[in-house]
Amino acid sequence: MASLVAKLGSSIVADPTGEVRADVLARVCDAVATRHAAGDEVVLVTSGAIARGMRLMGLASRRATMEQLQAASAVGQGKLYRTYDELLAERGVPSAQVLLTFFDMSARTHYLNARHTPRKLLDWRVVPVINENDTTTTDEISFGDNDFLAAQVAILLGSDRLVLLTDTDGLYSADPSRDADAELIADVRDFEQLEGLDIGFSASPLGSGGMRSKVVAAEMATAAGIPATITRGTDPDAVARALAGEPVGTCFHPQEGRVSSFKLWLKYAKPTHGSLSVDAGAERALRERGTSLLPVGIVDVKGEFEAGDAVEVCPAGGGRRPIGKGIVNYSAAELRRIKGMKSDAVLETIPRAAEEAVHRDYFVLD
């Protein structure tokens, strides 16, 4: 038995006008029913509620206000799920709708609780159909056409495979719509091989993702030891093969040295509320020795945050990528008082203070 998460992007669920692609969804449900009959657990993560709602309300473009997008989602969500429910029921597969928000993933206790309902549904041999609750989300707290959400669900459930269904055959060396020489990349074993490629942000008129968000989702999943596939969702053979674990599209292989689920949550799900700039010695200690960050190595504090919040840790002077992300033991105001101090001085300034500004167990490299 395999545990599978399949994500359908807006361009697969709906055409450019927002009309549901019933024939495409029917073929996807055929493949889901086949895996279900074989004893596999299948979770569907779907986009398309906003597209469906905008079509029903006669709104022609995704270029709308946040209030309109949220309301369109409220109109479209139930109707979109009903399509899945009816198609799966016709194939003898029971389903259930599950709506998640960014906050379900960003708070650790909520993140763990978010596992319970999908897990119980799978135990009951019910296919969860998961979508973001777009009726309450904003641009700042969205999942990027649900690619991020699908990866988090796969990690949360300890799935065996993540399949991202999109409107191309997979990841290309360049945008195939603009470069005739673009070649399909069949296998990715090291994400460094993708550096320098033109992996754009373009999405369908009614979507919010793009290939870059799918590559990030694949990186998240493979860091947890979960293989991922990006392939064309309108090709029924490709869908069936991807769900069966056969090579198709672009296959991302599990990375060596798996990252714990906690650090994956910290890196990708917990939002940051500020940043700490550190000196060269602290940077080397974090990157090369995996040590904790002490107040003595901090040279600047930006933003307002409380103990327990996540912050970016950056090299002093800027201009380079962040070193990583961690959960702080102090508020921003406290760190401004003790930055640059040695441990003895910190204890004199803040009695019963923690020795570390960020403990190594609560820090992840970028």
Protein Blocks (a to p, Z undefined) as FASTA:
>chain_A
ZZddddddfklmpcfkopacfklmmmmmmmmmmmmmnopacddddehjlmmmmmmnopab
fbdcfklmmmmmmmmmmmmmmmmmmmmmmnopacddddddfklmmpmklmmmmmmmmmmm
mmnopacdddddfklgcfklcghholmmmmmmmmmnopabdcdddfbfbdcfbdfklmmk
bccdfbdfbfklmgoiacdfbdcfkbcnbjklmmmmmmmmmmnopacddddfklmklmmm
mmnopaehjaddddehiadfklmmmmmmmccfbdcdddfklmmmmmmnopacdfklpcbd
edjddehiacddddehijiacfbdcddfbdfklmmmmgoiafklmmmmmghiafbfbdfk
lcccZZ
